[in-house]
Amino acid sequence: MKHKVITITLVLIIIGSIALVLGCENQSKTSTNSTSSNSNMKASTNKDTDKSAAKQEIKQRQVQGKVTDLGAGTFTVGKDIEEGLYDVTPADGQGNFIIQNTQQPDLTVNEILGNVGDMGISKARVKLVKDEQIQLEGINKTHFEPVTAPFITDYKVTSLYSGRWSVGEDIGSGRYVVTPVVGEGNFVVYSKNQMPKVNEILGNSGVKQVTVNLDDGDIITIMSLNQVDFAPQK
């Protein structure tokens, strides 16, 4: 009888030990799975945070300038009109629109606003800086509208008109085939150090198209052309 009791006791002890070991293994697996799950959640959260930060880093255009109408005459930036980036259109009449800037050639403007025979443009993009002199001749009213359009940073088909444009803000960087839609005019691209990297006459007596590499920070100046198309080179 004593042998039976001892045997039963030993069996119970062995069963208990096995159960204890199995329980510890399950707890360890549960803990490991929980840790792995937490790590995955943290990694996912970090990715979401990185994406959110990247979205926040996208530059937004800061509108500069004030809606202004000017008649014929000579005007000073900072006194008669605020500094800023403007789209300029002839509101009444047509004539000469001149801005001289000897320090920054990409800011110089010499255009005919309005239709004068086969010449003239309907709109120009200009950047006005303090103390520049604006000359308007033969135009009763010229409208200056601050630019509010969002930045264009994508490498895609883009159309620009006469004026000053910044790569990385008004057109995405990349390699483009540039074609004037109609007319003839100058096409110049300045690098970041203000050295011309492209200088062509587009249309009619000039070239029909030109292939260019545009880098962020480059400045494009277009003169006497109402529309120039930029097509990504495949």
C-alpha positions in Angstrom: 0.0 0.0 0.0 2.8 2.4 0.9 4.4 1.6 -2.5 1.2 2.6 -4.3 1.0 5.9 -2.4 4.6 6.8 -3.2 4.1 5.9 -6.8 1.0 8.1 -7.1 2.8 10.9 -5.4 5.7 10.7 -7.8 3.4 10.7 -10.8 1.6 13.8 -9.5 4.9 15.6 -8.9 6.1 14.8 -12.4 2.8 16.0 -14.0 3.0 19.2 -11.9 6.6 19.8 -13.1 5.6 19.3 -16.7 2.7 21.7 -16.4 4.9 24.3 -14.7 7.4 24.1 -17.6 4.8 24.3 -20.2 3.2 27.3 -18.5 6.5 29.2 -18.4 7.1 28.5 -22.1 3.7 29.9 -23.0 4.3 33.0 -20.8 7.7 33.5 -22.5 6.1 33.2 -26.0 3.3 35.6 -25.0 5.9 38.1 -23.7 7.9 37.7 -26.9 4.9 38.2 -29.1 3.9 41.3 -27.1 7.4 42.8 -27.4 7.4 42.1 -31.1 3.9 43.6 -31.5 5.0 46.7 -29.6 8.2 47.0 -31.7 6.1 46.8 -34.9 3.7 49.5 -33.6 6.6 51.8 -32.7 8.1 51.2 -36.2 4.8 52.0 -37.8 4.4 55.1 -35.7 7.9 56.3 -36.6 7.2 55.8 -40.3 3.9 57.8 -40.0 5.8 60.5 -38.2 8.5 60.6 -40.9 5.8 60.9 -43.6 4.1 63.6 -41.7 7.4 65.5 -41.2 8.1 65.1 -44.9 4.8 66.6 -45.8 5.4 69.5 -43.4 8.7 70.2 -45.1 7.1 71.0 -48.5 7.6 74.7 -49.1 4.6 77.0 -49.4 4.6 80.2 -51.4 4.7 83.3 -49.2 2.6 85.9 -51.0 4.5 89.2 -51.3 3.3 92.5 -52.6 0.0 94.3 -52.9 -2.5 94.7 -55.7 -1.6 97.9 -57.5 -2.6 99.8 -60.7 -0.1 102.3 -62.2 -0.5 104.7 -65.1 2.1 106.0 -67.5 5.3 107.4 -65.9 8.3 106.4 -63.7 7.7 104.7 -60.4 10.0 103.5 -57.5 9.6 100.1 -55.9 9.2 100.5 -52.1 7.5 103.9 -52.6 4.9 103.7 -55.4 4.5 99.9 -55.2 5.5 97.2 -52.7 8.3 94.7 -53.3 7.2 91.3 -54.3 6.4 88.8 -57.1 3.8 90.0 -59.5 1.9 89.1 -62.7 1.7 92.3 -64.7 -1.0 92.9 -67.4 -2.0 95.9 -69.4 -5.5 97.1 -68.2 -5.9 100.0 -70.6 -3.7 100.6 -73.7 -0.4 99.2 -74.8 3.2 100.3 -74.6 6.7 99.9 -73.1 7.3 98.3 -69.8 10.9 98.7 -68.6 12.8 97.8 -65.4 16.6 98.2 -65.2 18.6 96.3 -62.7 22.4 96.4 -63.3 23.1 94.3 -60.3 20.9 91.4 -61.2 20.4 90.9 -65.0 17.7 88.3 -64.4 15.5 91.1 -62.9 15.8 93.4 -65.9 12.6 93.8 -67.9 12.1 95.3 -71.4 8.8 94.4 -72.8 5.9 95.7 -74.9 2.7 95.1 -72.9 -0.5 94.6 -75.0 -0.9 93.9 -78.7 1.1 96.2 -81.0 0.9 94.6 -84.5 2.7 91.3 -84.3 4.6 92.4 -81.2 3.7 92.6 -77.5 2.8 90.2 -74.7 -0.4 89.8 -72.7 1.2 89.1 -69.3 4.6 89.2 -67.6 5.9 87.6 -64.3 8.3 90.0 -62.5 10.1 90.2 -59.2 10.2 93.8 -57.9 13.0 94.7 -55.4 13.4 97.9 -53.4 14.5 101.1 -55.2 14.1 99.7 -58.7 12.7 102.1 -61.3 9.7 101.1 -63.3 9.0 102.8 -66.6 5.6 102.6 -68.2 5.1 104.4 -71.6 2.0 104.7 -73.6 -0.2 102.7 -71.2 -3.1 104.3 -69.3 -3.3 101.6 -66.7 -1.1 98.6 -65.9 -2.3 96.0 -63.3 0.2 94.4 -60.8 -1.3 91.3 -59.2 0.7 89.5 -56.4 1.4 85.8 -57.3 -0.5 83.4 -55.1 -0.2 80.2 -57.2 1.3 77.2 -55.3 4.8 76.0 -56.0 5.3 73.5 -58.8 8.0 71.0 -57.9 7.0 68.0 -60.0 8.9 67.0 -63.2 6.0 67.3 -65.7 4.8 69.2 -68.8 4.7 72.9 -67.9 3.9 76.1 -69.7 5.5 79.5 -68.8 5.2 83.0 -70.3 7.4 86.1 -70.4 9.1 86.9 -67.1 11.3 85.5 -64.4 10.8 81.9 -63.1 12.5 79.9 -60.4 13.3 76.2 -60.8 12.0 74.3 -57.8 9.2 76.8 -57.3 7.6 77.5 -60.7 8.8 74.3 -62.5 10.3 71.1 -61.4 14.0 70.3 -62.0 14.9 67.9 -64.8 15.8 67.7 -68.5 13.3 69.4 -70.8 12.7 70.1 -74.5 11.7 73.8 -74.6 9.4 75.0 -77.5 7.8 78.4 -78.1 4.2 78.2 -79.1 4.1 81.3 -81.2 6.3 84.3 -81.9 10.0 85.0 -81.2 11.9 86.0 -78.1 14.9 85.4 -75.8 15.3 82.4 -73.5 18.0 82.6 -70.8 18.7 80.2 -67.9 21.0 81.5 -65.1 22.6 79.1 -62.6 22.7 79.7 -58.9 25.8 81.8 -59.2 24.0 84.1 -61.8 26.0 82.8 -64.7 24.0 82.1 -67.9 24.0 78.4 -68.8 21.6 78.7 -71.7 21.1 81.8 -74.0 18.9 81.3 -77.1 16.5 83.1 -79.3 13.4 80.9 -79.6 11.1 80.9 -82.7 11.1 82.5 -86.2 14.7 83.6 -86.8 16.0 81.7 -83.8 15.9 78.0 -82.9 12.6 76.0 -83.0 13.4 74.3 -79.7 16.2 73.8 -77.2 17.0 71.0 -74.7 18.0 72.1 -71.3 18.9 70.7 -67.9 17.2 72.6 -65.1 18.5 72.4 -61.5 16.8 73.7 -58.3 17.7 77.3 -57.9 18.2 78.1 -61.6 16.4 81.2 -62.8 14.7 81.2 -66.2 14.0 84.5 -68.0 11.7 84.6 -71.0 11.3 87.7 -73.1 8.7 88.7 -75.7 6.9 85.3 -75.7 3.3 84.7 -74.6 3.8 80.9 -74.1 6.8 78.5 -73.9 6.2 74.8 -73.4 8.5 72.6 -71.3 8.2 68.9 -72.1 10.2 66.3 -70.0 12.6 64.5 -72.2 11.9 60.8 -72.2 
